[in-house]
C-alpha cells in the first residue's frame, strides 16, 4: 500500500488557483478523517441502471455513423493490491470530433454531430476488463485564462467495490501539445501520476482496416486504503 | 510505467460542467425508495452554495443511505428496486435538487450505533476530486451519542443537519456550503 505522502502527490488538491473554478468552490477547512470502521461501506447497488447492448459503442447509437476518427478504448480495472475489479460500472462521456459537447451550456462554435451523443456505459468482465468503441474527441477552448484549450480527453466514472473507491477522472491521448498549458491536467503534483492518465496507443487493440486502439488501465482505491492527504 | 504496473490509485480529475448527458440523464435516480418501501417517506432537498453564497448550478449529488431498519441494500436482495438506497441528481439553476426517499434508520456498525444519516458524494466543476459529507436529521435524539459527530468540533456539527422545510410536511432541506462562513464539514474516507 502506498504511503500517505505518495497518495497526496498523486491526487489533485482541492484548491488549485490556476484552475479558476476551484477558488470559490474548494473547501477551506481541513477534511475530517473518517476512521475505517465508520466508512466500511460496500458500493451502492445499481439494479436500476440497466445497460443496453449498444451502450459501449458510441458509433452505433444513431441512424448513421459519426464523423471523426473511430477508436477503440479498452483497459483493465484493478484495485491497489493488483486485484481485478470485475462487474463494476464504467461510464464515460466526451465531446465529438469537432470539440463540441451535446450540452446546452456548451457554446463553442463547432458543429454538433447528429450521429454522435458521446455517452457510453459498460460493466467490467470477470477479469476487470472493459472496452468501448467511440470517436476520438477534439480539443476545445474554455475561458479559464486567455487562449485556454483543453487537451482532447474522455471523462470516466467508476464506482468499484466500496463507497470510497468512487473515481471520476479524464483519459488523455499520447503526445498532446496542450498538456503543458492545461491546469486541470497539471493540478496533479506527481508527474508519473499525470502520465498514467494518458492512454497508450496499442497495436493489439487496433482493429485492422477499422480503428486505432488505445489502452487505459485504471486503479481504484481499496476499501481500507490511505486517505487523500496527510492530516496534521 | 503503465497503470497496469501501478499500485497507486488513478488520479481524479474534475467532472467538469458537461456531465449531464453522461451521468445525469436518468431522472429515476432521484427516487431511492419506491412508494411501497417500508419507512417514513420524505423529500430530501440538497442545495449547494459556493464561497460567495451563490448557488452552484452544475454540481452532481450522489446519496447513499440505509433503509428504515438501518440496513444497506444488498446486490442479492429479493426485492430489487423497492429500496435502492442510491440516488444521483444534478443541481438546477438554484443550486438545488430533490430526492424522494425514506428516512434511514440508525446504523449499527463496528464503531457503535450511528444516528440516522445519508452519505453524500459531491462532484462539480471546480472540484478536482469528489468530496464527501453526511446528512443527519435535526432533532434526532441519537445525534448526541453518534460516534462520528463526536469527532466533529461542536461549533460545526450543525452544518451536517437537514432541517424540516417550513410549512411542507415530509420535506427536509440540507444546504452544502462549500467554503467560508458556515462551511459544511467534509470528510476524508
Interface residues (C-beta under 8 A of the other chain):
Chain A: X1 X2 X6 X7 X10 X11 X12 X13 X14 X16 X19 X21 X22 X23 X24 X25 X26 X27 X28 X29 X31 X32 X33 X34 X35 X37 X38 X39 X40 X41 X42 X44 X45 X46 X47 X48 X49 X75 X76 X78 X80 X81 X82 X91 X92 X93 X95 X101 X102 X103 X105 X106 X117 X118 X119 X155 X157 X163 X164 X166 X167 X168 X169 X170 X184 X185 X187 X188 X190 X192 X193 X194 X196 X197 X200 X215 X216 X217 X218 X219 X220 X221 X225 X227 X228 X229 X231
Chain B: X1 X2 X3 X4 X6 X7 X8 X9 X10 X11 X12 X13 X14 X15 X16 X17 X18 X19 X20 X21 X22 X23 X25 X26 X28 X29 X50 X51 X52 X54 X56 X58 X62 X64 X72 X73 X74 X75 X77 X80 X81 X84 X85 X86 X109 X110 X111 X114 X119 X121 X123 X124 X125 X126 X127 X128 X129 X130 X131 X132 X147 X148 X151 X152 X156 X178 X179 X180 X183 X184 X185 X186 X187 X188 X189
